[in-house]
Amino acid sequence: MRLVRVHSKPQGEVTIAWYPFDHQGRPDFDHPLQQPYPLPTTGLAPALTVPTSLDLVVEDDYSQVYSVVVPEGGLPPWVFHYFYQALWEHILVVKHFLPPTPTSEDIERLDALTIQTHIA
């Protein structure tokens, strides 16, 4: 399993990244499977000025979504909608690049590719 996170910073930048779970079942934010990359924020109003996030817990091959994790206190409806849409668009893109029945090697190759393209 992995955690996919859409996160906004106080300056209004919105990023998406995915993270593994450690041996105790907690997300390992120190070792992302893919470096956070920016999402377009064109048309977002009012501008995001408070750091917040929305998480999805998914199977490694993105075949199953287990839960949506909303921060304590909730999110304004327009922020939830934007973040949730970004998460699902991300899943659709990832699944497009995976074979119909991906193996663990396919998943590792995709993770390695996304890290290389972001850093390069």
C-alpha positions in Angstrom: 0.0 0.0 0.0 1.0 3.6 -0.4 -0.3 7.0 0.5 -0.9 9.6 -2.2 -1.0 13.2 -0.8 -2.0 16.5 -2.3 -0.6 19.3 -0.2 -0.8 23.0 -0.3 1.8 25.4 1.2 1.1 28.8 2.7 2.4 30.5 -0.4 -0.3 28.8 -2.5 1.8 26.1 -4.1 0.0 22.8 -4.4 2.0 19.5 -4.8 1.3 15.8 -5.2 3.5 12.9 -4.1 3.2 9.3 -3.0 4.8 7.6 0.0 5.3 4.1 1.3 4.2 2.8 4.7 6.9 1.9 7.3 6.9 -1.4 9.2 4.6 0.0 11.8 1.9 0.9 9.2 2.6 4.7 9.2 3.3 6.8 6.1 7.0 7.3 5.6 7.2 10.9 4.7 11.0 11.0 4.9 11.4 8.6 1.9 8.8 9.5 -0.8 8.4 7.1 -3.7 8.2 10.2 -5.9 9.3 13.7 -5.1 6.4 16.1 -4.7 5.7 17.9 -7.9 3.7 21.0 -8.5 0.1 21.0 -9.6 -1.5 23.9 -11.6 -3.5 26.3 -9.5 -4.9 28.4 -12.3 -8.5 29.5 -11.4 -8.3 28.6 -7.8 -10.1 31.3 -5.8 -9.8 32.2 -3.1 -6.1 31.5 -3.1 -4.8 28.8 -0.8 -3.0 30.5 2.1 -3.3 27.8 4.8 -1.2 24.6 4.6 -3.5 21.6 4.2 -3.6 18.2 2.6 -5.8 15.4 1.4 -4.6 11.8 1.3 -5.7 8.6 -0.4 -4.5 5.2 0.8 -4.2 3.0 -2.3 -2.9 -0.4 -3.3 0.6 -0.3 -4.9 -0.9 -1.0 -8.3 -3.7 1.5 -7.8 -6.3 -1.2 -8.2 -8.0 -0.5 -4.9 -8.6 2.7 -2.9 -8.9 2.0 0.8 -9.6 5.4 2.3 -9.6 9.1 2.0 -7.9 10.9 4.9 -9.3 14.4 5.5 -7.4 16.6 8.0 -8.9 17.3 11.4 -11.4 20.1 11.1 -12.2 19.3 7.5 -11.6 21.3 4.3 -13.6 24.0 2.6 -15.7 22.3 -0.1 -13.9 24.0 -3.0 -10.5 22.8 -1.6 -11.8 19.3 -1.1 -13.1 19.2 -4.6 -9.9 20.4 -6.2 -7.7 18.1 -4.1 -9.9 15.1 -4.6 -10.0 15.7 -8.4 -6.2 16.0 -8.5 -5.8 12.7 -6.7 -8.1 10.8 -9.1 -6.5 12.4 -12.1 -3.2 11.3 -10.8 -4.5 7.7 -10.4 -5.8 7.7 -13.9 -2.5 8.9 -15.3 -0.5 6.3 -13.4 -2.9 3.5 -14.4 -2.5 4.6 -18.0 1.2 3.8 -17.8 0.8 0.4 -16.1 -0.1 -2.9 -17.9 -3.6 -4.3 -17.1 -2.2 -6.7 -14.5 1.0 -5.0 -13.2 3.7 -6.9 -11.5 5.9 -5.6 -8.6 8.6 -4.9 -11.2 6.2 -2.7 -13.2 5.4 -0.7 -10.1 9.1 -0.3 -9.2 9.9 0.8 -12.8 7.1 3.4 -12.7 8.3 4.7 -9.3 11.9 4.9 -10.6 10.8 6.7 -13.8 8.8 9.3 -11.9 11.7 10.1 -9.5 14.1 10.4 -12.5 11.9 12.7 -14.5 11.2 15.0 -11.6 14.8 15.3 -10.6 16.2 15.6 -14.2 
